[in-house]
Amino acid sequence: MNEVLRQENKFLINFRQFIELKSKLSEIMIPDKHNGDEGYRIRSLYFDTLEDSDYEDKEDGVYLRKKIRLRIYDPMSEYAMLEMKQKQGEYQRKRSLSISRKDAKEMVDGNYSCLLRYNTPFALEVYSLMNMDVYRPKAVVEYNRMAFIAKENNTRVTFDFNIIGTESNYDIFDPLLNQNSLMEQNMIVLEVKYDGFLLSYIKDCLDEVNSSKLSVSKYCLSRSISKHYRF
C-alpha cells in the first residue's frame, strides 16, 4: 500500500497556455518517462454511495471529503490500482493498492469481498466503507496526461486533456469502451502537486495561471448527464 499527503492545486487553462507552459516546464523539470508525444492514457472508474454522497460533498465544498476509484493505464493490464483520495483542507491524502484484474472486475460487478484477500488495513477499510455505505460504480473517466517532475518537495505538474467518460458502461478493461467528451477540446486541466511548499522557480513559471485556480473535478464532470439532466 502506497500513501502520500501533499498539497494539490488545480487550474483550468486553454490550449495556448498549455503549449507555453509545457515549453517552459520542459526546461526546468524532468518529463515523465511515460509522456511520449501525447502523454499517457489514464482510465478511472469512480464509486459513490446510492445517494451520491461523495459527489455532493465535492459540489458543496465540504472541508473533509473523499473519493474511491479503480485506475488503469492500459485495458490489457493484469492489475488495477484501488485508490482512495481524501481532501483535508489544502492537503490531499492518497492511498493506493495494486489489485489483480480478476478482483478489479469483481469490484466493477459490485462484489467487494475480494478485498478481504489482501492482508492490509487499507483494503479492510475500503471493504468496510463500501459495504456499509452501499457504494456502487458510477462513472468512468479517461484522458491523456502529460507530467513533469521535480525531485525537490516531491513536486509534480500534470496536464490532463482529451477528457472523455461514460455513466452507462463500467467495464474499464473494455478496449472499445464507448465514451463521450466531457470538456471542450480547447480546455486542459492543470494540476500542481507538492509537499510543504511550491519551489519558487516553478511558482514563477505558473504565475500566469495562479488567478484561475478552480475546484475542477473530473469525477463531477463525468456525472453531468445523470446529475444535471435528470427528468
C-alpha positions in Angstrom: 0.0 0.0 0.0 1.3 3.4 -1.0 0.4 6.6 0.8 1.1 10.3 0.0 0.0 13.5 1.7 0.6 16.7 -0.2 -0.9 19.9 -1.4 -2.8 19.9 -4.7 -4.0 22.8 -6.8 -6.0 22.7 -10.0 -6.4 25.2 -12.8 -8.4 25.3 -16.0 -6.3 26.6 -18.8 -6.6 26.9 -22.6 -4.6 25.3 -25.3 -2.3 28.3 -25.8 -1.4 28.4 -22.1 -0.7 24.6 -22.3 1.7 25.0 -25.1 3.5 27.8 -23.4 3.7 26.2 -20.0 4.8 22.8 -21.5 7.7 24.5 -23.2 8.8 26.3 -20.0 8.5 23.3 -17.8 10.4 21.1 -20.2 13.4 23.4 -19.5 13.3 23.3 -15.7 11.6 20.0 -14.8 12.0 16.3 -15.7 9.4 15.0 -18.2 7.7 11.8 -17.0 9.3 8.8 -18.8 5.8 7.7 -20.0 4.9 11.0 -21.6 5.6 10.4 -25.3 4.2 13.0 -27.8 0.7 12.8 -26.5 1.3 12.0 -22.8 0.0 8.7 -21.4 -3.6 7.4 -21.1 -5.4 7.0 -17.8 -8.8 5.4 -17.2 -10.6 5.5 -13.9 -13.8 4.0 -12.5 -15.4 6.1 -9.7 -17.6 4.6 -7.0 -20.1 6.5 -4.9 -23.0 5.8 -2.5 -26.5 5.3 -3.6 -27.2 8.9 -2.5 -24.0 10.2 -4.3 -22.6 11.4 -1.0 -19.1 11.9 -2.3 -20.3 13.9 -5.3 -22.5 16.1 -3.2 -19.6 16.7 -0.7 -17.4 17.8 -3.6 -20.1 20.1 -5.1 -20.8 21.7 -1.6 -17.1 22.2 -0.9 -17.1 20.1 2.3 -13.8 20.5 4.1 -13.2 16.8 4.6 -14.3 14.6 1.7 -13.2 11.6 -0.3 -13.4 9.6 -3.5 -12.8 6.0 -4.3 -11.8 4.7 -7.7 -10.1 2.0 -9.7 -7.4 3.2 -12.1 -5.7 1.5 -15.0 -3.3 2.7 -17.7 -4.0 0.0 -20.3 -7.2 -2.0 -20.9 -5.0 -5.1 -21.3 -3.4 -4.6 -17.9 -3.3 -7.5 -15.5 -3.8 -5.3 -12.5 -5.6 -2.1 -11.4 -4.9 0.5 -8.7 -7.5 0.8 -6.0 -7.3 4.4 -4.7 -8.9 6.5 -2.0 -8.3 10.2 -2.1 -9.2 12.2 1.0 -9.3 16.0 0.8 -8.2 17.6 4.1 -8.3 21.4 3.5 -5.3 22.3 1.3 -3.9 18.7 1.5 -4.8 15.6 -0.3 -4.1 12.2 1.2 -4.0 9.4 -1.3 -3.7 5.7 -0.5 -3.4 3.1 -3.2 -3.2 -0.7 -3.5 -2.5 -2.8 -6.6 -5.1 -5.5 -7.1 -5.5 -8.2 -9.7 -7.5 -7.8 -12.9 -9.9 -10.5 -11.7 -10.5 -8.7 -8.4 -11.0 -5.4 -10.1 -13.6 -7.0 -12.3 -15.4 -8.3 -9.2 -15.5 -4.7 -7.8 -16.9 -3.5 -11.1 -19.7 -6.0 -10.5 -20.3 -4.7 -7.0 -18.6 -7.5 -5.1 -16.1 -6.1 -2.7 -15.4 -9.3 -0.7 -12.3 -9.8 -2.9 -10.6 -7.1 -0.9 -10.5 -9.5 2.1 -7.8 -11.4 0.3 -5.4 -8.5 0.7 -3.7 -8.5 4.1 -3.7 -4.8 4.6 -5.6 -2.4 6.9 -6.3 -0.2 3.8 -8.1 -3.0 1.9 -10.2 -3.8 5.0 -11.1 -0.2 5.5 -12.2 0.2 1.9 -14.2 -3.1 2.1 -16.0 -2.0 5.2 -16.7 1.5 3.9 -18.0 0.4 0.5 -20.3 -2.2 2.1 -21.6 -0.1 5.0 -22.4 2.9 2.8 -23.5 0.9 -0.2 -21.0 2.1 -2.8 -21.7 1.3 -6.4 -19.9 2.1 -9.7 -21.0 5.5 -11.0 -18.8 6.7 -13.9 -15.7 6.0 -16.0 -13.3 8.9 -16.9 -10.5 8.6 -19.4 -7.9 11.2 -20.5 -4.4 11.9 -21.7 -1.9 13.1 -19.1 1.4 14.8 -19.7 3.5 15.1 -16.5 6.6 16.9 -15.3 8.6 16.1 -12.2 10.9 17.8 -9.7 12.6 15.7 -7.0 12.5 18.6 -4.6 9.4 18.6 -2.4 8.0 15.7 -4.4 6.7 18.1 -7.0 4.6 17.0 -9.9 2.9 19.2 -12.6 0.4 17.5 -14.9 -1.7 18.4 -17.9 -4.9 16.4 -18.5 -6.7 16.7 -21.9 -8.9 14.8 -24.3 -11.2 14.1 -21.3 -14.0 11.6 -22.1 -16.3 9.4 -19.9 -19.4 7.4 -19.6 -22.1 6.6 -17.0 -23.5 3.7 -18.8 -20.7 1.1 -19.0 -18.3 0.5 -16.1 -16.0 -2.1 -17.7 -12.7 -0.3 -17.5 -11.0 -3.2 -19.2 -13.1 -2.9 -22.4 -10.7 -1.7 -25.1 -13.6 -0.3 -27.2 -15.4 1.4 -24.3 -17.9 3.9 -25.8 -17.4 7.3 -24.2 -18.4 11.0 -24.7 -16.4 14.2 -24.5 -16.7 15.9 -21.0 -14.9 19.1 -21.8 -14.2 21.4 -24.7 -11.2 20.3 -26.7 -9.5 23.6 -26.1 -9.5 23.3 -22.3 -6.9 21.5 -20.2 -6.8 20.7 -16.5 -3.6 21.7 -14.9 -2.7 20.0 -11.6 0.2 21.1 -9.3 1.1 18.7 -6.5 3.9 19.2 -3.9 5.0 18.6 -0.4 5.3 21.5 2.0 5.8 24.5 -0.4 6.0 25.1 -4.1 9.5 25.9 -5.3 9.9 29.5 -6.4 11.2 28.7 -9.8 8.2 26.6 -10.6 5.8 29.0 -8.9 7.2 31.8 -11.1 6.6 29.7 -14.2 3.0 29.2 -13.2 2.2 32.8 -12.2 0.1 33.4 -15.4 -2.5 30.9 -14.2 -2.4 31.5 -10.5 -5.5 33.7 -10.7 -7.5 30.9 -12.4 -7.4 28.4 -9.6 -10.5 26.3 -9.6 -12.0 23.3 -8.0 -12.1 21.1 -11.2 -13.3 17.6 -10.6 -13.1 15.1 -13.5 -15.5 12.8 -11.5 -18.1 15.6 -11.2 -17.7 16.3 -14.9 -18.4 12.6 -15.6 -21.7 12.8 -13.8 -23.0 15.7 -15.9 -25.8 13.7 -17.5 -27.3 11.9 -14.6 -26.9 14.8 -12.1 -27.8 17.8 -14.3 -30.2 16.4 -16.9 -32.3 14.1 -14.8 -36.0 14.1 -15.6 
